[in-house]
Structure formats: C-alpha cells, structure tokens
Amino acid sequence: MRILKFLLLILILSVSVKNGMSQDSRFIEQENNRIHYRIFGEGTSILIINGGPGMSSDGFAGLAETLGQNYKAIIYDQRGTGKSTIDRLNSSTITLDLMIDDIEVLRRELNIKEWVVPGHSFGGILASYYTSKFPTRVEGLILSSSGGIDLELFETLDIRSHLTSQERDSLDYWNRKIRNGDTSHYASLQLGKYLAPAYLKDKSFIPIVAERLTQGNSQINSLVYQYMRRINYDVSDELESFQKPVLIMQGQHDIIPIAVSEKAHSVIQNSKLVILPNSAHYGWLEDPELYFSSIDELLTQSRN
C-alpha cells in the first residue's frame, strides 16, 4: 500500500504546454548513459527538476518557457526517461546518487558555477538531495509542492480521500482493467482522468494532466522508491546548515499536506514559505502571479 501511495503521488507532475520559444536541445553522451536537455532564454541559470520519478521533462516546457523570458531556464530528462537513455534499468543504475551525478554532469557541460534549482513534487526531493550533496553549487533552492525532506509524507498520504466516491469507483475500474492486461493508451488515459482531480483546484486542467499521467515508467518509479527506503532518505541535517536563500511554495489545496512544507521551513534557516491560496498541486498554472513573483523575489535575493 505504501508503494502504491508513492506511485500515485509522484506521477502528478506537470501540464504539457505547447510553446513557441526557441529552445536549444542537446545531448550529453556517456558510456551507457545519454542525457537529454533543453535551454530556454538567457540570464541567471535555473535548473528545473521535474516530478516523477519515471517521467520526462516534456510537461515542464511551458514552465521553462515562462521562466526563460527573463532567465536561462534548463530542463532535462532524468535518467532512463524521455530522450535520456541508459543501457539497462535495475537497482544499480537507478539511484538518487546517480541521478544527482547526472545533474553535476550537466552543470559541468554547461560550465555553470552555481545555479538556482527549483524542484517540483518528486523533483523537490531530488533538488533537496542534490543540495545536500552539492551545496556550493546551489545559488538558491526552490521547493514547489515538494515531497519533503524525509520519508514522513509516504507514511500518511491518502490520495483517494481527495476524490469523490464516483471518481474512486472509476479509478478502481480502470486499475482492474490495466491489471488484467489492458495496455492501451485509452485505458491509461481513463485512469489518469479519474486520478487527476485529486491534484487540481481548477478542474479545467484535468484532460491535460490525465494525458501526462499516461507517460510514467513504473519500473523507474519503483526503483527510486526502493532506494529512498534503503537509504532512509532524510536531508534535514544537511539543509539545516544551508545558508543560501530557499523558497518553499505549496498550494492551499494541495494533496500534499501543508505540514510537509512547514516542516521544511522550520528546518531550513534561510527559507521563506509561500502558501498559494488559489492552487492545489500546480502553482504556476492555478496561481501564476504569486508563483512567479515569488521566484523573481528569490532570484533577486540570491544575486544580492
């Protein structure tokens, strides 16, 4: 049951938005590992870490495009997702430590000394872990509806309680269909359709989020969860001593309890907590003015 809760939590990531901004799409070739990344705009370097694990960065192109209007926004496909490829998927190739090593490979490739690192949902977990291991490389940290700085969330999360009885019945129906061998895109889309409402205040985004939910890699998802349990993921001590500015943002209606953000805020000394009153899980969509102005404020602070 705990694994199921984790799988459902981290599959809610972003909304795919078609964008017209010119972007620089490149690859880093390593032995047995290929990293795909894209760059939007110029200026202060911002590495956007998407949620997942097991999903590509495609759904974050719209967020990167918006930030790219004033900054150099970078998105990348985490190992084994999207256009990033590795030779095999197993417990030795999918770990948090290897995932942050990939981030360092990307940073060195781009010759960036420090960057601002926003992480959304599971991306917040990965951003926190990266910061705990490479604090001198992080100019500022942004935790957007983050999964937290330890494993506490995964012991208590109850996603189904955020759905109506009809949505729960429909979710169960499509779960059974998929378990019984229906691998069609339609079945996955229907599952996403009845799961997506838990993560949205503005239900008009359901069709787009549902489509995004069809794109997950459950094997990567499970491997990352198992690794987090194995190392007893907890970065409280490391982040307590982190001195650079930290922005923590969470929707008032988020499925992740606000207590998760409050805990991070209480631990991280130089942090600011912003609760987005009109948002659930997708602050840049449902409460964009406050979301982006808060990021601008952090970036101004990090440069001073």
N, C-alpha and C positions, 0 to 999 in steps of 0.2 A: 504493500500500500504506500509506503514512504517513497519507493522508487516511482510509482505511478504519479504521486503528487509532484515529484520533481520534474518528471517528464512533461506534465501538463503546464507547470509553471514556466519552464524555460523555453517552451515552444512559442510563447507570446512575445513577439519581438518588435516588429515594426510594420509599417504600411508601405507597400510599394507605390512609389510616385514617379511617374514619367517625368524626366527633366530634360531641359534644353540646354543647360550649361555645358560648355565644352569641358571635357574631362580627360585626364591623362591616365590611360590604363596600361599597366605594365606587369611584368612577371619577374620574380627572382628565382633563378634555377639553382637548386642544391641537389646533392645526391639523395635520391629517394624522396625529395620534398620540393614542391613547387608552390610559391606564394604569389597570389594574385592581389593587386591593389590598384586603387584609383585615387586621383588627386583632383580636387575641385578648388579653384581660386588660388590666391596668393596672400601672404602675410604670416601672422603667427601660426605656427604648426599645431594642428589639432588632430589627434588620432581618435577616431570614433570606433569604439569596440561594440559591435552588435551583440544582441542576445543570442540565445541558443541553449546549450551548445548543439551543434549539428545543423546549423542553418547558415546560409551565405549572407553576405552584406548587401544583397540586392535591395532589400526593403529599407535600407538606410540611405539610398542615393538621394532621396528628397531632402532628408535632414542635412546631408553633406552639401547639397546644392545651396540650401539656405545659408548655412554657415560659411560656405565658400564665397558668398557675396562680399564678406569682409575679412575672411581668414583663409589660410591654406588648410582645407579640410581633407583628411585622408581616411578612406575606408579600405578594408582588406577582408578577404575571405579567410576565416580561420582554417587551420589545417584540416584537409580532407573535405572541405565544403566548397560549394560553388566551383570556381575555376582553379582553386588551390587543390593540389593532388598530392597524395603520398602513396607509396607502393602497397601498403597493407594497413588495415585497421585492427589494432589489438591493444592490449593494456600496456604494451611497451612503446607504442607510437602515439597514443592519445593520452596525454597527461597535462595538467596545468603548467608544469615546469617547461615542457616542450612548447606549449602554446605561448608562454611569455618569452621563451627563447626566440620564437618566430618574430615576436614584436621587436626584439632587440636587433634581429637581422634586418628588419625593415627600417628601423631607425638609423642603423649604420649605413644602409644602402642609400638613404636619403640625406646622409650627412647632417643629421639634426642632433644638436647637443642636448636640448631639452624640448619637451612638448607638453601641451595640455592634453590630458587623457580623459575624455568622457566615456563612461561605460553604462549601457542601458540593460536592465534586467540581469540575466546571467553575465552580460558584458560588464556590469558593475562589480560582480565577483571577480572577473578576470582582471579588470582595471585595478581593483584593490590588491589582488595578489601581485600583479606587476609592480605596483607602487611599493609594496612591502619588500620586494626583492631588489628593485632598482630605483630607490627614492631620489637619487641625484639626477635621474633622467626625466623626472616628472616636474614640470613647472607649475602645474595645477591639476587637481583631480576633481572630476565631476561624476557624481553617482546619481544616475537617473533611474528612479524606480528600481533600485538595486536589490539583488537577492540577499545582500547583507555582508557583514564582515566575519561571520561564522556560520555554523550549520543550524542555528536555532530555528530559523524560518521553516526548515523542512520537517521539523518535528510537529508543527502545529498547523500548517497550511491546509485550508479546506476550500478548495476551488468550487466544489459542487454547491456549496451554500450560497454562492453568488449567482446561481442560475435559478430560473423558475422550475416548477415541477415538470412542465411540458418540455423545457429545454433539457432537463436531466433525463427524462424518458427518451427523448430523441437521441441524445448523446449515447445512452446505453444501447439503443437500437443499432446505431451505426458502428459503435465499438464491436458489437457482436458480429455484424456483417464483415468487418475487417478481420476479426479473429478467425472467422470461418472461411477466410480465403479471398474475400473481395478486395483485390488490389487496385481497383480502378481509381482514376482521378476523381470521378464523381463521388465515390464513397468517402474518400479523404476530404473532399470539399464539403460534403454534408456534415462530417464530423466537426470540421472547423467552423461551420456555420452555427452549430449549436454550442460550441465551446467559446467562441469569440465574445459573446455578450458579457461574459464574466469580467472581461478586461476593458470594457468600454462604458463610458458615461453617454457618449454620443453614439447611438446605435446605427447611425448612417454609415459608419465605417465598417460595419460587420462584413459586407461582401469582400472588401479588400483584405481585411485581417484573415478571413476564412481561407482565402486563396493562399496567403502567406503560410498558413498553418499546414498546408499540404506539402511543404518543401523540406520538412525536417528529416534528419538522418538519425533514427532511433538508436543505432549502434554506437555512434559517437556520443549521443546523449547519455546512454547508459555507462559507457566507459568513463566519461568525465565525472558522472555522479559517483561511481565506484571509487575513483581516485580521490575525490574530495572526502569521502568517508574514510578511505585508507589513511590519508594524512591528517585526518581530523581538522579540516580547513578552519583556520582561525587566525586572522591577521590583526587582532586587537592590539597586541603589544607593539607591533611594528608601526601601525598607523597612529598610535597614541603619541609617538615621538616625531611624526611627520610635521614639518614646520611650514610647508607651502600652503597656499590657500586651497580650501576644499569646499565645493558646493554640493549640497545634498538636496535633491528635488524629488518630490513624490506627490502624486495626485491624492486629493482628499478622498476619492472614491476608489482608490487602487485596491486590487485584490491582495496585494502585499500589505500587511498591517503597518500602519504608520509607526508603530513601536520599533520596527526594524530600522527605519531611518533615524528615529530618535536615539536609538542605542548607538548607532554610528556617530551621530552628532555629539553624544555625551563622551565618546571615547576620543574622537579626533579634535585636538585642541583648537586648531585654526580653521574650524568649519562653520558654515552657515547653512541652516536648514530652511528650505522654502517649501511650503505646502501649497500645491496648486488647487485652488478651490473648485475649478470647473473641469477637472481632469480625473480620469481613472489611471490607466497604465501608460497612456501615450500623451505626455505633456506637451510635446511640440505640435501635436495635432489639435488637442482639445483645449489647451490654454497657452497658445503660442506667444502672445505678447509677454506674459510673465516669464515663460520658459526662456525665451531668447534674451530678454533684458537681463535676466539673472546671469546668464552665461556671459553677456557683454560686461557685466559688473565684475565677475570673477577675472576675466581676461585683463581688464583694466588694472585690477588689484595685482595680478601676477606680474605685470610689467613694471609696477612701481616699487 
